[in-house]
Every structure is written in structure tokens, then in C-alpha cells.
């Protein structure tokens, strides 16, 4: 194969093509061998095969005689050398299929092809990765003349997990949205909420070294719910509402990534507790300063709707494949406030075992433990709602349902 000029023009009744008698190997060695050197970038040494301008097009053409003496065919093969970013990424090569056209003694002018049209690889390549997962878990039990007794019930949980992650060089930006909502209907009992989660996580990190697994990181987390919560059977007085409470964590620190394990350490994290509901804020729920009332119950001063803390945050995420189609997920969050009772640790621990039956069916067994001394326990005693001190909160989940990934 031989190389010629990028284009050609024709002014007489013949096709003139200038050929340089050089093979591909010889052309490469003479034109680009100066760039075949080891390149040191910070702590990594790598080979940069070709360093060129953002676009270079080389063409090789072959003239073919057809049966018709007045018609000839020219086959043009295009070799394009590109690079994505100056002095950072390796070169890319695009070799499209040969383009054939018929030369019929009609003069034609050279034309310029748009760069993106000529380079679909560059146009379509993205540093973003996304995952989307939606699911539905349903549990149902029916009793009819069952001698041992029992109540018919049906419950379901709708859930969705969405992520958008960006990774380029040393930079990582991970974004995650989790949504869950569950209801239960039992015979002779009102409809009750069983699960309600709205969680947003965003983490931006810059790698300290190309050989290191540590990132300088900034993290934001928002956890709240979407609907009213009650201390059943009292369904007249909500004990929680949407964004009442909501917990916002914003901090800077360092994060460790390796395989399926992540650990985040932040010595400087702002924790904001939000109660965006007048009734709950005036009651002083979730550790906030409540409103001031007179002896007749009239509100004199509204309660605060937010409380800010500055403290130390530690989080870990670990995903482990125990066997084929069986995985264990462990998420742990620990937080302590510097200014208010330092050493008293808020705990949020989730442990989940996922068993994948096939691409659509999945069984889940998990538990969720929370301890926060700002959250007081509420329960119903003989129709009267009473408030107790902080308690360890625990929720257990066993479900089988449909999951669709796209």
C-alpha cells in the first residue's frame, strides 16, 4: 500500500496521481519515529505512540480499470490520526471502509468532510457511565377458614436506583439517587406505610497520584422521605413528613477506592437537620428548638426549622460477591459532633444480601439499623401517643420481586 496526497484535481481527460514509493512502515518510521519515546507523567511512565495535531488525514488510492473503456473506478482508503487532549491521552486511529467512486472524465472539485462526520469514535466516546434500575416487590398472604388463624394481607415496595458517574484521568464524580416506597394492607386494618426513602449522594474526587487509591474528595448527602409517617394506629397526627426530617451532610476529606470497597474520612463535615413543617418544628421534634407557647397554647415564638452541627464523618461501602448471583452489600455511616457532646456517635448501618434468580427476578434479605440521640421514640399506649428517649431503630426486609435494568 502506498500513500498519496489528501486530494487530487483533474483538468484534462485523464487521471493523474502522484505516488510516493514508501510503505506504511517506512512512512511511519520516517515521519513519526521521533515521537516513539517514553513519556513520564508524574509517577507513571508510558509510551506515547504518536503525537500529532488534533487531526491528520492520510489517503491511499487505487485506480481500477472497469470493463467499459470510458469508465474507471478509484478506491480511496482514509487513515485518520487524532488525539483527544493535548499531552494527556494516547492517540486514536480511525480506519473507515474504503470509499469507491466512478471516474467518468468529469472534473470534480475537492470537498471537505466535517470532522465529527469523519470521526464517529471521537463523537460518541463519553466519560460518563450511567445505570438505571427500577423494581417492584410484592408480598401477599390469604387465609380462608384457616384453623390456626391469621389475617389476609398484601404489601408492595416500589424502588429505583439511578447513578451517573464521570471518570477522566484522576477526576471522579459520582452521583446516585435512591427511591423506595412501600405500603401494606392487612385485613380489618388501615393502609400503612412500610418503607419511604429518598436519598441523594454526590461525591467529587481528585486522585492524589496515579498510583494511589486515595482521592481528595468533597461529598454531599441528602436523606429524607416523601410521605407522612404515623405512630400507628394513630393516623391523625403525623410524626414525620416530607423533608421533616431531612438530613444534609456536606464536607471535605479523603476517600479510598479499591475494587468494590470505598471508605470516606471527613474531619470537617456540616450536618444540617431540617424540619420543614410548622407543626413538627413548633413541637421541637428531631432535636430542634421548639416553639414557645403561652398557658393557653397560643404560639408566641415559632420553633426553629433547622439545626447545624460541625463534626467528623466516616463512611464505608463494601460490595462482595459471595458466590455466583449472590452478593453482600454493607454500608456504614458514623458521625459525631465536635461542639455538642463530642464522642456521642450517630450510626446508620445497612446490610443487604441480594440473590439474583435471573435478569428480572431478585430476592433481597437485609437490615437497617439507626441510632441518633436527637430522635425520640414515639409509640401509642391505649390510644395515647407518648414520647420516650432515643432508641435503636431497626428494620428488617425480606422480599422477592422484579428488577429491570436499563
C-alpha positions, -999 to +999 in steps of 0.1 A: +000+000+000+013+034-009+004+069+003-005+099-018-017+134-012-050+140+006-069+151-025-064+155-063-079+175-090-083+168-127-081+193-155-075+171-185-091+139-198-070+116-177-065+108-140-031+119-127-020+106-093+014+111-077+027+081-059+054+081-033+071+048-032+070+043+006+054+015+026+034+022+057+062+011+079+087+033+062+063+063+062+057+058+099+094+054+108+105+085+089+077+108+099+068+097+134+098+078+149+109+110+167+078+106+189+084+070+199+098+078+233+090+070+268+069+098+284+069+104+321+037+119+336+040+124+373+046+089+387+038+069+356+059+061+326+041+052+294+046+050+257+031+077+235+029+061+200+021+093+180+018+129+189+002+149+161-021+178+155-058+172+165-065+159+130-043+143+103-058+125+073-037+102+051-052+087+020-042+058-003-059+055-036-060+027-061-071+031-098-091+002-111-099-004-148-135-015-155-148-034-185-161-002-200-132+016-215-146+050-208-151+044-171-126+039-144-130+034-106-109+049-079-109+034-044-098+057-017-088+044+018-086+070+045-064+068+076-071+093+103-048+100+133-064+120+161-058+127+198-083+137+224-065+161+247-031+178+244-004+160+263-027+137+282-043+109+262-030+084+237-037+087+200-067+072+183-069+057+148-100+056+126-099+035+095-132+036+077-141+012+049-127+021+015-148+046-005-152+038-041-164+063-068-165+061-105-143+084-126-162+092-158-139+120-172-160+147-155-138+172-135-147+173-098-135+197-071-121+185-037-146+187-008-140+189+029-158+164+052-169+177+087-146+164+114-174+148+135-189+131+105-155+116+097-148+106+133-177+088+149-154+073+176-145+107+189-180+120+187-196+091+206-170+085+232-181+097+267-165+097+301-199+093+317-213+060+328-249+055+339-270+028+355-308+027+360-327+001+380-364+000+389-381-028+408-413-040+424-415-063+454-449-078+463-458-100+493-492-115+497-510-139+521-546-151+521-564-170+548-599-186+545-613-208+573-577-213+585-579-232+618-547-217+631-560-182+624-544-153+605-552-122+586-550-118+549-526-091+538-508-077+507-478-054+507-456-040+480-424-018+476-416+003+445-379+011+443-355+028+419-317+032+419-301+056+394-264+066+391-244+090+369-206+086+372-179+106+355-143+095+354-115+110+334-079+107+343-076+115+380-110+131+383-141+112+396-176+125+401-202+100+413-239+108+417-266+085+430-303+087+436-323+061+456-360+060+459-382+035+478-418+035+489-438+006+504-474+001+516-491-027+535-528-036+536-540-060+562-575-073+567-595-050+590-565-026+593-560+007+576-534+011+548-500+015+564-466+027+551-438+002+554-409+020+536-402+055+525-367+066+513-354+095+492-316+096+491-293+117+470-255+112+471-228+132+452-191+128+456-163+146+437-128+135+440-093+141+425-067+114+427-036+124+447-013+103+425-018+080+395-005+051+416-026+059+447-061+047+456-068+079+476-088+109+464-091+144+477-129+144+480-159+166+486-192+148+494-229+158+497-256+135+510-293+142+515-316+117+532-354+123+537-388+108+529-417+116+506-449+109+526-463+113+561-453+088+588-475+078+617-473+060+651-500+035+641-529+031+648-529+069+653-533+083+617-544+118+627-511+131+639-481+127+616-448+121+634-429+129+602-435+144+568-416+151+535-384+169+545-394+167+581-369+155+589-342+158+562-305+152+569-280+171+548-243+163+550-217+184+532-180+180+538-145+177+525-120+149+532-103+120+516-118+089+500-103+055+494-113+034+463-102-001+456-121-028+438-155-029+454-145-011+486-148+026+494-140+045+526-145+082+532-130+102+561-140+138+566-127+158+596-148+187+585-185+179+578-215+201+582-247+182+593-280+201+588-312+187+603-342+202+585-378+201+597-398+219+570-431+215+587-446+241+611-463+217+634-434+194+639-409+223+641-430+240+668-431+207+688-393+207+688-390+173+671-358+157+659-336+176+683-346+211+672-355+240+694-393+241+696-417+270+697-428+290+727-464+288+738-484+307+764-505+290+790-535+288+767-515+271+740-511+301+717-478+302+698-456+331+709-424+322+691-421+297+662-397+268+665-366+265+645-367+246+613-331+237+611-301+228+632-265+228+621-237+207+635-200+205+626-183+172+631-164+142+620-178+118+594-167+083+584-185+062+558-177+028+541-193+009+512-183-027+505-198-050+479-187-086+480-197-114+456-201-144+479-209-168+450-225-168+416-255-145+416-252-138+454-237-106+467-234-088+500-237-051+504-225-033+535-229+005+541-219+021+574-220+058+584-207+072+616-209+108+627-200+128+658-204+165+666-174+185+677-194+211+696-223+192+712-214+161+732-184+150+712-179+113+712-216+105+710-218+088+676-248+087+653-249+053+635-265+044+602-258+008+591-273-011+562-265-047+554-282-064+524-279-098+508-290-099+472-297-132+454-303-129+416-325-155+401-323-142+365-321-109+347-356-099+361-361-117+394-341-109+425-345-119+462-333-095+489-327-100+526-315-070+545-315-050+577-312-013+585-300+000+619-301+037+630-292+053+663-294+091+667-299+106+702-318+135+687-346+113+675-370+104+703-391+073+701-429+076+698-455+049+704-492+045+711-503+034+745-541+028+749-548+054+722-524+080+736-492+089+719-463+091+742-427+102+736-397+083+750-360+087+749-338+077+719-339+041+709-320+019+685-341+018+653-341-015+633-358-025+602-356-060+586-366-067+550-372-099+531-386-096+496-387-112+461-396-091+432-390-078+397-360-057+388-354-040+354-321-025+344-317-001+316 
